[in-house]
């Protein structure tokens, strides 16, 4: 009876699989387990293939070799990130993700030429002794703005596993975090420095002049209110981000809520309140959070009032959209926004005109809050603008199901805090 598999490679494969399962059981790093598994299989197959070279084995064993090769390929393809098996500095195997990133020609090439990155070549040369090194960061591999982390793992005599981990998203998130902290610090430091300066001045001779004292105190109050508004917006943004994965389940009558927000703005005798025009159709209730949707309305209507030209209408439309969605649109007739600014309008603290925004009391967080509210409601946000003609903000919200866990009408769930935010 012919033997279609060798017991030693099979036993080695079982040992590798057992080690991987043990790593999972003790909570080891997932990337390390996957690489160890791929490396172990590659090393066993390479050794098994080398052992058969020159050996006088039955031709029927070629079927078993193809089966084991297919198994190794399946394991490589199970890894979603680019992985290369390198034998004697040449690419022995690569998964589809590696081919998509580096090209289909890489098999058999020197790995330093296959990856085509100076830092990668230096890292692979340094790693020639098959010692595990720290990850190598590759900037611009694939596309200019992509960032990869190259990890090299020894996997037997002359065999190494090269694993490329895409860090583009995590790097962008880290940059956003750093920028956010820097911007928040700057926005808080500016009014705080102003307050300290005026307080020091008032403690000196200037405090004895009633007119000067009154003027300084008024400025100090404005700066304190600005700081309070910023802190409120920061807390609101943090709260909305924390809740974005919890889908709201209240039934909100957006027609009634929009009318209520309009009446609140008119009641405050806000500048340009008379320019607000309501064009509200009867629409289905939406699934949402009442306080957040009220904040969304205050933000986008406030922006339109601030940036639209005086004595021009600010149109607030509510209509049904395709797919049973509910469409809310707020349009102004202002100076508009240049196309290059549109993609960044929802970034925290991004301002097209910093001086005008700050003078109007904006914190630079209004549209960032709007974006997160829309995302939390599983809706869509679109901002369109034509320079010289004005800007239109469109929000699409999904309707509430006909039968809901909660049945909240237009007057239910009114928050004790208004949660309104200053326009950005």
C-alpha positions in Angstrom: 0.0 0.0 0.0 1.4 3.4 -1.1 2.0 6.1 1.5 0.4 9.4 0.4 1.8 11.6 3.2 4.8 11.7 5.3 4.2 11.4 9.1 6.8 14.0 10.2 5.5 17.0 8.2 1.9 16.1 9.3 3.0 15.8 12.9 4.9 19.1 12.6 1.8 20.8 11.2 -0.3 19.5 14.1 2.3 20.8 16.6 2.2 24.3 14.9 -1.6 24.3 15.0 -1.6 23.2 18.7 0.8 26.0 19.6 -1.4 28.5 17.8 -4.4 27.3 19.8 -2.5 27.5 23.0 -1.6 31.1 22.2 -5.2 31.9 21.7 -6.1 30.2 25.0 -3.6 32.4 27.0 -4.6 35.6 25.2 -1.5 36.1 23.1 -1.3 38.8 20.4 -3.4 37.9 17.4 -1.0 39.2 14.8 1.8 37.1 16.4 -0.3 34.0 16.4 -1.2 34.4 12.8 2.4 35.0 11.7 3.6 32.1 13.8 1.1 29.8 12.2 1.9 30.9 8.7 5.6 30.8 9.4 5.4 27.3 10.9 3.5 26.0 8.0 5.9 27.6 5.5 8.9 26.2 7.3 7.5 22.7 7.4 6.5 22.8 3.8 9.9 24.2 2.8 11.7 21.5 4.8 9.4 18.8 3.5 10.0 20.0 -0.1 13.8 20.1 0.4 13.7 16.6 1.9 12.0 15.2 -1.2 14.6 16.8 -3.6 16.8 13.9 -4.7 14.8 11.4 -2.8 13.4 8.5 -4.8 9.7 8.8 -3.9 6.7 7.4 -5.7 5.2 9.7 -8.2 1.8 9.4 -6.5 3.1 11.4 -3.5 3.0 14.5 -5.8 -0.7 14.6 -5.1 -0.1 14.9 -1.3 2.5 17.6 -1.9 -0.1 19.6 -4.0 -2.6 19.1 -1.2 -0.2 20.5 1.5 0.8 23.4 -0.8 -2.9 24.2 -1.3 -3.3 24.2 2.5 -0.5 26.6 3.0 -2.0 28.9 0.3 -5.3 28.8 2.0 -3.7 29.9 5.3 -1.9 32.8 3.6 -5.1 33.9 1.9 -6.9 33.9 5.2 -4.7 36.8 6.3 -6.3 40.0 5.0 -3.0 42.0 5.0 0.0 41.5 2.7 2.1 38.5 3.8 5.2 37.2 1.9 7.1 33.9 2.6 10.8 34.6 1.8 13.3 31.8 1.3 16.9 32.8 0.8 15.9 36.4 0.3 13.5 35.6 -2.6 9.7 35.7 -2.5 8.7 32.1 -2.3 5.0 32.7 -1.7 2.7 35.7 -1.3 -1.0 36.1 -0.7 -3.5 38.1 -2.8 -3.2 41.2 -0.6 0.6 41.2 -1.3 0.1 40.9 -5.0 -2.5 43.7 -5.0 -0.1 46.0 -3.2 3.2 45.0 -4.8 2.3 43.5 -8.2 1.9 40.0 -9.6 5.6 39.8 -10.7 7.0 39.5 -7.2 7.3 35.7 -7.0 10.9 34.7 -7.3 12.2 38.2 -7.0 14.6 39.4 -4.4 12.3 40.6 -1.6 14.1 44.0 -1.4 13.2 44.6 -5.1 9.7 43.2 -4.6 8.8 45.7 -1.9 10.6 48.6 -3.5 11.1 50.9 -0.5 14.4 52.2 0.8 13.4 51.7 4.5 12.2 48.2 3.7 15.4 47.3 1.9 17.4 48.5 4.9 15.3 46.7 7.3 15.5 43.4 5.4 19.2 43.7 5.0 19.5 44.3 8.8 17.3 41.3 9.4 19.4 39.0 7.2 20.7 37.3 10.3 17.1 36.1 10.9 16.8 38.0 14.2 13.5 39.5 15.0 13.7 43.3 14.8 11.5 46.1 15.7 8.8 47.0 13.0 9.9 49.1 10.1 7.6 52.0 9.2 7.1 52.5 5.4 5.7 55.8 4.2 4.4 56.1 0.7 4.3 52.4 -0.2 1.4 51.8 -2.6 0.1 55.4 -2.5 1.7 58.6 -1.4 -0.4 59.0 1.8 -0.3 55.3 2.8 1.7 54.2 5.9 2.7 50.6 6.5 4.4 48.8 9.2 6.7 45.9 8.1 7.3 43.1 10.5 9.8 40.3 9.7 9.6 37.0 11.6 12.1 34.1 11.3 10.4 30.9 10.3 13.1 28.3 10.0 16.4 27.8 8.2 16.6 30.5 5.4 12.9 31.3 5.7 11.3 34.5 6.9 7.8 35.9 7.0 7.3 39.5 5.9 4.0 40.9 7.2 2.8 44.4 6.1 0.3 46.1 8.4 -1.7 49.1 7.1 -1.4 51.8 9.6 -2.8 54.6 7.4 -6.1 54.9 9.4 -4.6 54.7 12.8 -2.0 57.3 11.9 -4.7 59.6 10.6 -6.7 59.1 13.8 -3.6 59.9 15.9 -3.0 63.1 13.8 -6.6 64.1 14.4 -6.3 63.5 18.1 -3.1 65.5 18.3 -4.6 68.4 16.2 -7.7 68.3 18.3 -5.8 68.6 21.6 -3.6 71.4 20.2 -6.6 73.3 18.8 -8.6 72.9 21.9 -5.7 74.2 24.0 -5.3 77.2 21.8 -9.0 78.0 21.8 -9.1 77.9 25.6 -5.8 79.7 26.1 -6.8 82.7 24.0 -9.8 83.9 26.0 -8.0 82.9 29.2 -5.0 85.0 28.4 -7.4 87.9 27.7 -9.2 87.5 31.0 -5.9 87.4 32.9 -4.7 90.5 31.1 -7.8 92.5 31.9 -7.9 91.4 35.5 -4.3 92.5 36.0 -5.1 95.9 34.4 -8.1 96.4 36.6 -6.1 95.8 39.7 -3.9 98.7 38.8 -4.9 102.3 38.1 -7.2 101.5 35.2 -9.7 100.0 37.7 -10.3 103.4 39.3 -11.9 104.8 36.1 -15.6 103.7 36.1 -15.9 103.9 32.3 -12.8 101.9 31.7 -13.8 99.4 34.4 -17.2 98.9 32.8 -15.7 98.4 29.3 -13.1 95.9 30.6 -15.7 94.0 32.6 -17.9 93.7 29.5 -15.0 92.3 27.5 -14.2 89.9 30.3 -17.8 88.7 30.3 -17.7 88.1 26.6 -14.5 86.1 26.9 -15.8 84.0 29.8 -19.0 83.3 27.8 -16.9 82.2 24.9 -14.9 79.8 27.1 -18.1 78.4 28.6 -19.5 77.9 25.1 -16.4 76.1 24.0 -16.4 73.8 27.1 -20.1 73.1 26.5 -19.4 72.1 22.9 -16.4 70.0 23.8 -18.5 68.1 26.4 -21.4 67.8 23.9 -19.1 66.4 21.2 -17.6 63.9 23.6 -21.0 62.8 24.7 -22.3 62.4 21.2 -19.2 60.4 20.1 -19.6 58.1 23.0 -23.2 57.4 22.0 -22.7 57.1 18.3 -22.8 53.3 18.3 -26.1 53.2 20.3 -28.8 53.8 17.7 -31.6 56.1 19.0 -35.0 54.4 19.2 -37.4 57.3 20.0 -40.1 58.3 17.4 -39.5 62.0 16.7 -41.9 64.3 14.8 -39.3 66.3 13.0 -42.0 68.7 11.6 -43.1 69.7 15.1 -39.5 69.8 16.3 -38.4 72.1 13.5 -41.3 74.4 14.1 -40.4 74.5 17.8 -36.7 75.4 17.1 -37.8 78.1 14.7 -40.1 79.6 17.4 -37.3 79.5 20.0 -35.0 81.4 17.7 -37.6 84.0 16.9 -38.4 84.4 20.6 -34.8 85.2 21.5 -35.0 88.1 19.0 -31.9 86.9 17.3 -30.5 89.0 14.5 -32.0 87.9 11.2 -34.7 85.8 12.9 -37.2 87.5 10.6 -35.4 86.1 7.6 -36.3 82.5 8.5 -38.7 80.8 6.1 -40.3 77.5 6.9 -41.3 75.1 4.0 -42.4 72.0 5.9 -44.2 69.0 4.3 -45.9 66.3 6.3 -43.3 63.6 6.7 -43.0 60.3 8.6 -41.5 60.4 12.1 -37.8 59.7 12.3 -36.0 57.5 14.7 -33.8 59.7 16.8 -32.7 61.5 19.9 -34.8 64.7 20.5 -32.1 66.7 22.3 -29.5 65.9 19.6 -31.8 66.7 16.7 -32.7 70.0 18.4 -29.0 70.7 18.6 -28.5 69.8 15.0 -31.2 72.2 13.9 -29.9 75.1 16.1 -26.4 74.6 14.6 -27.2 74.5 10.9 -29.9 77.2 11.1 -27.5 79.4 13.2 -24.7 79.0 10.6 -27.1 80.0 7.8 -28.2 83.1 9.7 -24.6 84.1 10.5 -23.1 83.5 7.0 -26.1 84.5 4.8 -26.4 88.1 3.7 -28.6 90.4 5.7 -32.3 90.6 4.5 -31.9 87.5 2.4 -34.1 84.4 3.2 -32.8 81.4 5.2 -35.0 78.6 3.9 -35.7 75.6 6.1 -37.3 72.8 4.1 -38.6 69.4 5.3 -39.6 66.9 2.6 -39.8 63.2 1.9 -36.9 61.7 0.0 -36.3 58.5 -1.8 -36.3 55.2 0.1 -38.7 56.6 2.7 -35.9 58.9 4.1 -36.7 62.3 5.5 -34.8 65.3 4.0 -34.0 68.4 6.0 -32.4 71.3 4.1 -31.2 74.6 5.3 -30.1 77.1 2.6 -28.7 80.6 2.8 -27.9 83.3 0.2 -24.5 84.3 1.4 -21.0 84.5 0.0 -20.7 80.7 -0.3 -17.7 78.5 0.3 -14.9 77.7 -2.1 -14.8 74.0 -3.3 -11.4 73.3 -1.6 -12.9 74.0 1.8 -16.0 71.8 1.6 -14.3 68.4 2.4 -12.9 69.9 5.7 -15.9 71.8 7.0 -16.9 69.0 9.5 -13.4 68.8 11.0 -13.1 70.1 14.5 -12.0 73.7 14.7 -11.7 74.1 11.0 -12.8 77.6 9.9 -13.0 79.1 6.4 -12.7 82.6 7.9 -11.3 82.4 11.4 -11.7 86.0 12.2 -15.3 86.2 11.1 -16.2 82.9 12.9 -14.7 84.0 16.2 -16.3 87.5 16.0 -19.6 85.8 15.6 -19.1 83.7 18.7 -18.4 80.4 16.9 -16.3 77.7 18.5 -15.4 75.8 15.3 -17.2 72.7 16.6 -20.7 73.2 15.3 -20.5 71.2 12.1 -18.4 68.5 13.7 -21.2 68.0 16.2 -23.7 68.0 13.3 -21.7 65.3 11.5 -21.5 63.0 14.6 -25.2 63.5 15.3 -26.1 62.5 11.7 -23.8 59.5 11.9 -25.3 58.4 15.2 -28.7 58.6 13.6 -27.5 56.4 10.6 -28.2 59.3 8.3 -26.3 61.2 5.6 -24.9 64.7 5.5 -24.2 66.8 2.4 -22.9 70.4 2.2 -23.1 72.1 -1.2 -22.1 75.7 -1.9 -21.6 78.0 -4.8 -19.3 81.0 -4.2 -21.4 84.2 -4.4 -24.7 82.4 -4.3 -24.9 80.7 -0.9 -24.7 77.3 0.9 -27.1 74.5 1.4 -26.9 71.8 4.1 -28.8 68.6 3.5 -29.5 66.0 6.2 -31.2 62.7 5.3 -32.6 60.7 8.2 -34.1 57.2 8.2 -37.8 57.0 9.3 -38.9 55.3 12.5 -40.3 51.8 11.9 -44.1 51.6 12.0 -43.9 49.7 15.2 -41.2 50.8 17.6 -40.0 49.8 21.1 -40.9 53.3 22.2 -43.6 55.7 21.0 -42.4 59.2 21.8 -44.5 62.0 20.2 -43.4 65.5 19.5 -43.7 66.7 23.1 -42.2 63.7 24.8 -38.6 63.6 26.0 -37.9 67.3 26.1 -34.6 67.7 27.8 -34.2 70.1 30.8 -31.0 71.4 29.2 -31.4 73.0 25.8 -28.1 71.4 24.5 -28.0 74.1 21.8 -24.6 75.0 20.5 -23.2 78.1 19.1 -22.8 78.1 15.4 -19.4 77.1 14.2 
